[in-house]
Amino acid sequence: MGYGLLAAAIAAEVAGTTAMKYSEGFTRLWPSLGTLAGYLLAFTLLAQTLKTMQVGTAYAIWAGVGTAAVAVIGMLFLGESTSLAKVAGIALVIGGVVLLNLGGAH
């Protein structure tokens, strides 16, 4: 249950961050509301996740996977540059998440 809630929290955070890109500095109503809704849902789900997971592990996974996902979305869909360094950084983040889970995220 905890990992499902955490995955939903990550998806909501990624959606909110992506909407923020389209809000043009919070000058466009619907993307701005999407940002607010995404982050409200993300923090609500993360708070529920913390009932069954350790805070350090849950937050590290939430922040790491969210960051990696937003970076990939930027490169694939928003025209951001792709480089070996960026790809290596994303791989290191994912590797860190795996190590956290292997180290006792239960």
C-alpha positions as CSV (number, residue, x, y, z in Angstrom):
1,M,0.0,0.0,0.0
2,G,2.8,2.4,0.9
3,Y,4.6,2.1,-2.4
4,G,1.3,2.6,-4.3
5,L,0.6,5.8,-2.5
6,L,4.2,6.9,-3.0
7,A,3.9,6.3,-6.7
8,A,0.7,8.3,-6.9
9,A,2.4,11.1,-4.9
10,I,5.3,11.1,-7.3
11,A,2.9,11.2,-10.3
12,A,1.0,14.1,-8.8
13,E,4.2,16.0,-8.1
14,V,5.5,15.4,-11.7
15,A,2.1,16.6,-13.1
16,G,2.2,19.7,-10.9
17,T,5.7,20.6,-11.9
18,T,4.9,20.0,-15.6
19,A,1.9,22.3,-15.3
20,M,4.1,24.9,-13.6
21,K,6.2,25.0,-16.8
22,Y,3.0,26.0,-18.7
23,S,1.7,28.5,-16.1
24,E,4.2,31.1,-17.4
25,G,5.1,32.4,-14.0
26,F,1.5,31.8,-12.7
27,T,0.0,34.2,-15.2
28,R,-2.1,31.5,-16.9
29,L,-5.1,30.3,-14.8
30,W,-5.6,26.6,-15.7
31,P,-1.9,25.6,-15.6
32,S,-1.5,27.5,-12.3
33,L,-4.5,25.7,-10.8
34,G,-3.0,22.4,-12.2
35,T,0.2,23.2,-10.3
36,L,-1.7,23.9,-7.1
37,A,-3.8,20.8,-7.4
38,G,-0.8,18.6,-8.3
39,Y,1.2,19.7,-5.3
40,L,-1.7,19.6,-2.9
41,L,-2.4,16.0,-4.0
42,A,1.3,15.1,-3.9
43,F,1.8,16.2,-0.3
44,T,-1.5,14.7,0.8
45,L,-0.5,11.3,-0.6
46,L,3.1,11.6,0.7
47,A,1.7,12.3,4.2
48,Q,-0.4,9.1,3.9
49,T,2.7,7.2,2.7
50,L,4.5,8.2,5.9
51,K,2.1,6.1,8.0
52,T,3.8,3.0,6.6
53,M,7.2,4.0,5.5
54,Q,10.2,5.7,7.0
55,V,10.3,9.4,6.3
56,G,13.9,9.6,5.1
57,T,13.4,6.7,2.6
58,A,10.0,7.9,1.4
59,Y,11.1,11.5,0.9
60,A,14.3,10.5,-0.9
61,I,12.4,8.2,-3.3
62,W,9.7,10.9,-3.8
63,A,12.2,13.6,-4.5
64,G,14.6,11.5,-6.5
65,V,12.2,9.7,-8.8
66,G,10.2,13.0,-9.2
67,T,13.4,14.9,-10.2
68,A,14.4,12.1,-12.6
69,A,11.0,12.0,-14.2
70,V,10.8,15.7,-14.7
71,A,14.2,15.8,-16.2
72,V,13.2,13.0,-18.7
73,I,10.0,14.8,-19.5
74,G,11.9,18.0,-20.2
75,M,14.3,16.2,-22.5
76,L,11.6,14.2,-24.4
77,F,8.7,16.6,-24.6
78,L,9.8,20.1,-23.7
79,G,12.8,20.6,-26.0
80,E,15.5,20.6,-23.3
81,S,18.9,19.5,-24.3
82,T,20.1,15.9,-23.7
83,S,23.6,15.1,-22.8
84,L,25.6,12.2,-21.5
85,A,26.0,14.0,-18.2
86,K,22.2,14.4,-17.8
87,V,21.6,10.8,-18.6
88,A,24.3,9.7,-16.2
89,G,22.8,11.9,-13.5
90,I,19.4,10.4,-14.0
91,A,20.9,6.9,-13.8
92,L,22.7,7.8,-10.6
93,V,19.4,9.0,-9.1
94,I,17.6,5.8,-10.0
95,G,20.5,3.8,-8.7
96,G,20.3,5.7,-5.4
97,V,16.6,4.9,-5.1
98,V,17.3,1.2,-5.7
99,L,20.0,1.2,-3.0
100,L,17.6,2.9,-0.6
101,N,15.1,0.1,-1.2
102,L,17.7,-2.6,-0.8
103,G,18.9,-1.0,2.4
104,G,15.7,-1.5,4.2
105,A,12.9,0.8,3.0
106,H,10.3,-1.4,4.6
